[in-house]
């Protein structure tokens, strides 16, 4: 009888211990769920680092501050990425380099990208700008270069492709003896800034980031699209359950608010526009809030619309000189 009682006690004790372990495991799962989700998001942007670049460089032109070269290299999915490398005429190699990323409707040599390159090469920085998927030399019939629109899986795939293209750009820059591979910065505008926040969240080889007029919380923007007439006119999205399901799935992988906080503790400069008619105030505020974990964060709101005054480049390059001097 005593043996039977002892066996029962052992069974009960084992049950209690198992229940306790399961409870602790469940609590741990809740605590770790966010980091697990973040881990899963980041897997979308992993790639084979041993993939050959097959880089080709052709002289393009010479500006007063730089010699420029057209560069093409291989990225994932057998994509050939087109870029422009500008090497400063003055200064001494290896040069620190700034990656430049254009916004929606732009390209690697659009006016504000070229102006930024000239201003930076004047100070001794090299610059490297690339075309986003479906933009510039990568245009395709029937494909929209607005790859930040989150109601399309095609846009999601183009977004992921472009972020990996930027990572491959770092691979390329680090093969060059005239580029300081440990001093690479990033400057992006609008869509380029949003791409840059995701890029910064998955790529640790970039030292500093300047993100001009970015936005986030895109699922909420879609839900309240009626509140933003300019955006609704540009992007007439139907708020059906199926569309919202796609929006949720796409933004889980691409929304900048999931990634910008991962730039910390590297220096980050965010520029917002007080009268931005493209990026809603709530969207830019959500972006800044998501980045607030960065102790080296600088935020400046300027009295401007979404299209910034070209003079802003002088503020930007002064910041680069402070955090990553040429």
C-alpha positions as a printed Julia matrix, in Angstrom:
326×3 Matrix{Float64}:
   0.0    0.0     0.0
   2.83   2.34    0.89
   4.58   1.55   -2.42
   1.4    2.34   -4.3
   1.04   5.66   -2.44
   4.66   6.53   -3.16
   4.09   5.83   -6.86
   1.03   8.05   -6.88
   2.96  10.83   -5.15
   5.76  10.56   -7.72
   3.27  10.74  -10.59
   1.57  13.77   -9.08
   4.91  15.47   -8.47
   6.01  14.78  -12.03
   2.73  16.26  -13.31
   3.23  19.41  -11.25
   6.8   19.79  -12.5
   5.71  19.3   -16.11
   2.9   21.83  -15.75
   5.34  24.32  -14.21
   7.82  23.77  -17.05
   5.11  24.23  -19.67
   3.9   27.42  -17.99
   7.43  28.82  -17.89
   8.01  27.79  -21.5
   4.77  29.49  -22.57
   5.69  32.66  -20.71
   9.12  32.58  -22.37
   7.48  32.17  -25.75
   5.4   35.31  -25.15
   8.49  37.25  -24.15
  10.48  36.03  -27.13
   7.72  36.21  -29.71
   8.64  39.72  -30.85
  12.29  38.84  -31.34
  11.29  35.62  -33.12
   9.04  37.59  -35.47
  11.87  40.05  -36.08
  14.19  37.15  -36.81
  11.74  35.74  -39.35
  11.37  39.14  -41.04
  15.12  39.45  -41.42
  15.35  36.08  -43.16
  13.64  37.61  -46.19
  16.76  39.71  -46.75
  19.41  37.02  -46.36
  21.35  35.91  -49.41
  24.31  33.83  -50.52
  27.38  35.93  -49.73
  29.53  33.72  -51.97
  27.51  34.71  -55.06
  29.97  36.11  -57.64
  29.54  39.82  -58.38
  30.8   39.73  -61.98
  31.2   43.5   -61.65
  31.8   45.6   -64.77
  32.98  49.23  -64.66
  32.86  51.66  -67.59
  33.95  55.34  -67.49
  30.88  57.6   -67.62
  32.01  61.22  -67.36
  34.1   63.68  -65.37
  32.56  66.4   -63.2
  34.46  69.24  -61.49
  34.51  67.24  -58.25
  34.58  63.61  -59.38
  35.22  61.0   -62.01
  32.15  58.84  -62.56
  31.82  55.24  -63.66
  28.84  53.12  -64.66
  28.94  49.92  -62.64
  26.89  46.77  -63.06
  27.0   43.75  -60.77
  25.04  40.58  -60.11
  22.54  40.34  -57.29
  20.13  37.6   -56.27
  17.7   36.07  -58.77
  20.32  36.69  -61.5
  19.49  40.38  -61.49
  22.06  42.78  -62.96
  22.05  45.98  -60.92
  23.1   49.27  -62.52
  24.87  51.94  -60.48
  27.05  55.04  -60.72
  30.28  55.24  -58.75
  31.7   58.74  -58.27
  35.3   59.0   -57.05
  36.43  62.42  -55.78
  39.13  64.16  -57.78
  40.53  65.76  -54.65
  41.47  63.84  -51.53
  43.3   60.61  -50.93
  42.1   57.04  -51.24
  40.78  54.9   -49.71
  37.75  57.2   -49.65
  34.8   56.95  -47.29
  31.73  56.27  -49.4
  28.05  57.24  -49.21
  25.45  54.95  -50.77
  22.69  57.03  -52.39
  19.13  55.77  -52.89
  16.53  57.6   -54.95
  12.81  57.92  -54.28
   9.74  56.82  -56.21
   9.96  57.7   -59.89
  13.68  58.43  -59.66
  16.84  56.65  -60.7
  20.54  56.38  -59.88
  21.24  59.67  -61.73
  18.06  61.63  -61.03
  18.66  65.33  -60.3
  18.68  65.29  -56.48
  20.88  62.17  -56.43
  23.39  63.76  -58.8
  23.33  67.01  -56.8
  23.94  65.08  -53.57
  26.82  63.22  -55.18
  28.46  66.45  -56.34
  28.11  68.06  -52.89
  29.62  65.01  -51.16
  32.47  64.39  -53.6
  33.48  68.04  -53.16
  34.37  67.14  -49.58
  36.27  63.96  -50.46
  33.54  61.31  -50.18
  32.99  58.74  -52.89
  29.34  58.03  -53.7
  27.59  55.01  -55.16
  23.99  55.19  -56.35
  21.95  52.3   -57.76
  18.62  51.84  -59.5
  15.85  50.25  -57.44
  14.03  47.34  -59.01
  11.85  48.49  -61.97
  13.54  51.92  -61.96
  16.06  53.59  -64.26
  17.93  51.04  -66.35
  15.82  48.3   -64.74
  12.47  49.53  -66.01
  10.13  46.88  -67.38
   6.86  47.31  -69.29
   3.85  47.12  -67.02
   5.9   47.39  -63.82
   5.49  50.35  -61.48
   8.59  51.84  -59.89
   6.54  52.71  -56.78
   7.68  49.56  -55.02
   6.68  50.78  -51.56
   2.94  50.32  -52.3
   1.93  47.55  -49.9
  -1.09  46.09  -51.7
   0.99  43.96  -54.06
   3.16  40.91  -53.55
   5.09  42.03  -56.62
   5.96  45.26  -54.8
   7.03  43.21  -51.77
   9.33  41.1   -53.89
  10.79  44.18  -55.61
  11.33  45.76  -52.18
  13.2   42.73  -50.89
  15.2   42.54  -54.13
  16.3   46.18  -53.82
  17.35  45.84  -50.18
  19.49  42.84  -51.1
  20.81  44.81  -54.09
  22.01  47.41  -51.6
  23.71  44.72  -49.55
  25.4   43.48  -52.72
  26.51  47.07  -53.36
  28.38  46.89  -50.05
  29.94  43.6   -51.19
  31.12  45.38  -54.33
  32.47  48.46  -52.54
  34.45  46.28  -50.17
  36.29  44.71  -53.12
  37.74  48.09  -54.11
  41.08  49.22  -52.7
  40.16  52.88  -53.29
  37.09  52.63  -50.99
  37.31  52.46  -47.21
  35.05  49.46  -46.61
  34.77  50.27  -42.91
  33.45  53.79  -43.53
  30.35  53.46  -45.69
  27.31  55.65  -45.07
  23.81  55.82  -46.5
  21.62  58.66  -47.76
  18.11  57.98  -49.02
  15.15  60.13  -50.03
  11.46  59.24  -49.58
  11.1   55.65  -50.84
  14.89  55.47  -50.77
  14.86  56.47  -47.09
  12.28  53.8   -46.32
  14.35  51.21  -48.16
  17.36  52.48  -46.24
  15.7   51.87  -42.88
  15.09  48.22  -43.78
  18.59  48.0   -45.25
  20.0   49.38  -42.0
  18.03  46.86  -39.97
  19.59  43.89  -41.77
  23.01  45.24  -42.8
  25.6   46.0   -40.11
  28.42  47.14  -42.41
  26.98  50.66  -42.81
  28.34  53.17  -40.31
  25.86  56.09  -40.51
  22.41  56.77  -41.99
  20.61  59.89  -43.2
  16.95  59.24  -44.06
  15.06  62.14  -45.66
  11.23  62.33  -45.64
  10.54  58.66  -44.82
   7.34  57.1   -43.52
   6.09  53.97  -41.82
   3.06  52.25  -40.32
   1.86  51.64  -43.87
  -0.99  49.32  -42.93
  -2.54  52.1   -40.86
  -2.05  54.54  -43.73
  -3.97  52.19  -46.01
  -6.77  51.78  -43.48
  -7.21  55.55  -43.32
  -6.4   56.36  -46.94
  -9.58  58.49  -47.2
  -7.92  60.98  -44.83
  -5.09  61.61  -47.31
  -6.58  62.93  -50.61
  -3.25  63.45  -52.38
  -2.08  59.96  -51.51
  -5.43  58.41  -52.37
  -5.38  60.05  -55.8
  -1.9   58.71  -56.46
  -2.71  55.32  -55.02
  -6.42  54.36  -55.41
  -6.48  51.24  -53.24
  -9.72  49.31  -52.66
 -10.21  48.52  -48.97
 -11.58  45.02  -49.43
 -10.86  42.2   -46.95
  -8.65  40.48  -49.52
  -6.64  43.65  -50.22
  -6.2   44.32  -46.5
  -4.99  40.75  -46.03
  -2.35  41.37  -48.69
  -1.42  44.71  -47.13
  -0.94  43.06  -43.75
   1.2   40.27  -45.19
   3.34  42.67  -47.21
   3.89  45.22  -44.44
   4.86  42.5   -41.97
   7.92  41.99  -44.16
   8.61  45.49  -45.5
   7.33  48.2   -43.16
  10.2   50.47  -42.04
   8.89  50.66  -38.46
   9.92  47.02  -38.0
  13.54  47.74  -38.93
  14.58  51.35  -38.27
  15.12  50.71  -34.55
  17.74  48.09  -35.46
  20.04  50.8   -36.81
  20.89  51.68  -33.21
  23.46  52.48  -31.9
  24.84  53.82  -35.18
  24.32  57.54  -35.89
  20.98  58.24  -37.58
  19.66  61.53  -38.97
  15.95  61.69  -39.89
  14.58  64.66  -41.83
  10.82  65.21  -41.92
   8.81  67.85  -43.79
   6.2   69.91  -41.97
   3.99  70.25  -45.06
   4.6   66.83  -46.56
   1.68  66.01  -48.84
   2.92  62.5   -49.72
   3.97  61.05  -46.37
   1.17  61.61  -43.82
   2.17  63.22  -40.53
   1.04  60.11  -38.65
   3.28  58.0   -40.85
   6.42  60.09  -40.32
   5.67  60.28  -36.58
   5.37  56.49  -36.4
   8.7   56.2   -38.2
  10.45  58.55  -35.76
   8.86  56.82  -32.78
  10.14  53.44  -33.98
  13.66  54.9   -34.2
  13.64  56.47  -30.75
  15.58  53.57  -29.25
  18.66  55.02  -30.96
  20.69  57.15  -28.54
  22.51  58.69  -31.49
  19.32  59.82  -33.22
  18.95  63.31  -34.67
  15.55  64.42  -35.97
  14.93  67.67  -37.81
  11.6   68.88  -39.12
  11.9   71.5   -41.84
   9.34  73.92  -43.29
   8.96  72.21  -46.62
   6.77  69.95  -48.72
   7.78  66.43  -49.68
  10.06  67.78  -52.43
  12.9   69.25  -50.4
  14.79  72.42  -51.24
  18.13  71.38  -52.81
  19.91  73.5   -50.19
  19.14  70.77  -47.63
  22.17  68.9   -48.96
  24.43  71.35  -47.11
  22.77  70.39  -43.81
  23.11  66.73  -44.74
  26.76  66.85  -45.69
  27.61  68.87  -42.55
  26.07  66.05  -40.52
  28.08  63.43  -42.45
  31.26  65.41  -41.8
  30.45  65.37  -38.1
  29.75  61.64  -37.74
  31.98  60.18  -40.49
  34.52  62.79  -41.62
  35.99  62.62  -45.12
